[in-house]
Amino acid sequence: MSTALIGKPAPGFSAQSTFGEISLERCLGRGVILYFYPKDNTPGCTTETQDFRDLHDQFLAIGCVVIGVSRDSLKSHENFSKKLELPFPLIADTDETVCNAYGVIKLKQMYGKQVRGIERSTFLIDANGKLVQAWRGLKVPGHAQEVLQAASSLT
């Protein structure tokens, strides 16, 4: 998904999550922080998820929901969610439907080999379902706070 889509409707989705079936349509009326991360229980992904968790009350206070997405199984997500005491859902996108809709699957270098994986990305969607901002290939430190600051402008 290119930045040319900023200001256009965000790709719809419906998927299984740790909170049951979830869809973009059901989230309309609130801002949506949709963040994609490579893998449960890895250092960067754990830190990023904890950062969103720690700011969750502030996201709720400005009328936004937070949703995490990776290709891990629902069972893996349930364990990860329980371990981190997450107050928001994680989508188990095992068939990459949501990942492909948002264009986050990329060829990456890992231990000298090319592998297909999720490019760490976050999308800010307004209450009407319009894509407001996209962060791609981002660094974890300070990212959740940056998203919170951007989301604050929605209200």
C-alpha positions as CSV (number, residue, x, y, z in Angstrom):
1,M,0.0,0.0,0.0
2,S,1.6,3.2,-1.1
3,T,1.4,6.6,0.6
4,A,-0.7,7.7,-2.4
5,L,-3.6,6.0,-0.6
6,I,-3.5,8.5,2.3
7,G,-6.9,10.2,2.4
8,K,-8.6,7.2,0.7
9,P,-10.7,4.5,2.3
10,A,-8.5,2.0,4.2
11,P,-8.8,-1.6,3.0
12,G,-11.6,-3.4,4.8
13,F,-10.9,-6.6,6.7
14,S,-12.6,-9.3,8.7
15,A,-10.5,-11.7,10.7
16,Q,-10.2,-13.9,13.7
17,S,-8.5,-12.3,16.7
18,T,-7.9,-12.9,20.4
19,F,-11.2,-11.0,20.9
20,G,-13.2,-13.1,18.4
21,E,-14.2,-12.0,14.9
22,I,-13.1,-8.4,14.2
23,S,-13.6,-6.2,11.2
24,L,-12.7,-2.6,10.1
25,E,-16.5,-2.0,9.6
26,R,-17.2,-2.8,13.2
27,C,-14.6,-0.3,14.3
28,L,-16.1,2.6,12.3
29,G,-17.0,5.5,14.5
30,R,-13.6,5.3,16.3
31,G,-10.1,5.9,15.1
32,V,-8.1,2.7,14.5
33,I,-4.5,2.0,15.1
34,L,-3.6,-1.1,13.0
35,Y,-0.1,-2.2,13.7
36,F,1.6,-5.1,11.9
37,Y,4.6,-6.8,13.5
38,P,6.7,-9.8,12.4
39,K,6.4,-12.4,15.3
40,D,5.0,-13.0,18.8
41,N,7.6,-13.3,21.6
42,T,10.5,-11.7,19.7
43,P,12.3,-8.8,21.4
44,G,11.3,-5.9,19.1
45,C,7.7,-7.1,18.7
46,T,7.3,-7.6,22.5
47,T,8.6,-4.1,23.2
48,E,6.4,-2.6,20.5
49,T,3.3,-4.4,21.8
50,Q,4.1,-3.4,25.4
51,D,4.4,0.2,24.3
52,F,1.0,0.1,22.7
53,R,-0.4,-1.7,25.8
54,D,1.1,0.9,28.1
55,L,-0.5,3.8,26.1
56,H,-3.8,1.9,25.6
57,D,-5.8,4.0,28.1
58,Q,-4.6,7.2,26.3
59,F,-5.7,5.8,22.9
60,L,-9.1,5.0,24.3
61,A,-9.4,8.5,25.8
62,I,-9.0,10.0,22.3
63,G,-11.5,7.5,20.8
64,C,-9.1,5.1,19.2
65,V,-8.9,1.3,19.2
66,V,-5.6,-0.5,18.9
67,I,-5.3,-3.8,16.9
68,G,-2.1,-5.8,16.4
69,V,-1.6,-8.1,13.4
70,S,0.9,-10.8,12.6
71,R,0.9,-14.1,10.8
72,D,1.1,-16.1,14.1
73,S,-1.6,-18.6,15.0
74,L,-4.5,-17.7,17.2
75,K,-3.0,-20.0,19.9
76,S,0.3,-18.1,19.8
77,H,-1.5,-14.8,20.0
78,E,-3.6,-16.0,23.0
79,N,-0.4,-17.0,24.8
80,F,1.4,-13.7,23.9
81,S,-1.7,-11.7,24.9
82,K,-2.0,-13.4,28.2
83,K,1.7,-13.1,29.0
84,L,1.6,-9.3,28.2
85,E,-1.9,-8.8,29.7
86,L,-3.1,-7.1,26.5
87,P,-6.3,-5.0,26.6
88,F,-6.6,-5.0,22.8
89,P,-7.0,-7.7,20.1
90,L,-4.3,-9.4,18.1
91,I,-5.4,-10.7,14.6
92,A,-4.1,-14.1,13.6
93,D,-3.5,-13.4,9.9
94,T,-2.2,-16.9,9.1
95,D,-3.3,-16.7,5.4
96,E,-1.9,-13.2,5.0
97,T,-5.2,-11.7,3.8
98,V,-4.9,-8.5,6.0
99,C,-1.2,-8.3,5.5
100,N,-1.6,-8.4,1.7
101,A,-4.4,-5.8,1.8
102,Y,-2.1,-3.4,3.5
103,G,1.0,-4.4,1.5
104,V,3.2,-5.3,4.5
105,I,4.7,-8.6,3.2
106,K,8.2,-7.9,2.0
107,L,11.4,-9.8,1.2
108,K,13.8,-9.2,4.1
109,Q,17.3,-10.3,5.0
110,M,17.6,-12.7,7.9
111,Y,20.8,-14.3,8.8
112,G,22.1,-13.7,5.3
113,K,19.1,-15.2,3.6
114,Q,16.1,-13.6,1.9
115,V,12.8,-14.5,3.5
116,R,9.2,-13.2,3.1
117,G,8.0,-11.5,6.2
118,I,6.1,-8.6,7.7
119,E,7.6,-5.2,7.4
120,R,6.9,-3.6,10.8
121,S,4.2,-1.0,9.8
122,T,1.4,1.0,11.5
123,F,-1.7,2.5,9.9
124,L,-3.8,5.3,11.4
125,I,-7.4,5.1,10.2
126,D,-10.0,7.8,11.1
127,A,-13.6,7.1,12.4
128,N,-14.9,7.2,8.8
129,G,-12.5,4.4,7.7
130,K,-10.1,6.8,5.8
131,L,-6.4,6.1,5.9
132,V,-4.8,9.1,7.6
133,Q,-1.2,8.1,8.1
134,A,1.1,5.2,7.5
135,W,4.5,4.3,9.1
136,R,6.6,1.7,7.3
137,G,9.8,0.0,8.2
138,L,9.7,1.8,11.5
139,K,11.9,1.6,14.5
140,V,10.2,0.6,17.8
141,P,11.6,3.1,20.3
142,G,9.2,6.0,20.6
143,H,6.9,4.7,17.8
144,A,3.7,4.1,19.9
145,Q,4.1,7.6,21.4
146,E,4.4,9.1,17.9
147,V,1.3,7.2,16.8
148,L,-0.6,8.5,19.9
149,Q,0.5,12.1,19.0
150,A,-0.7,11.7,15.4
151,A,-4.0,10.0,16.6
152,S,-4.7,12.9,18.9
153,S,-5.2,15.1,15.9
154,L,-8.2,13.0,14.8
155,T,-10.3,14.4,17.7
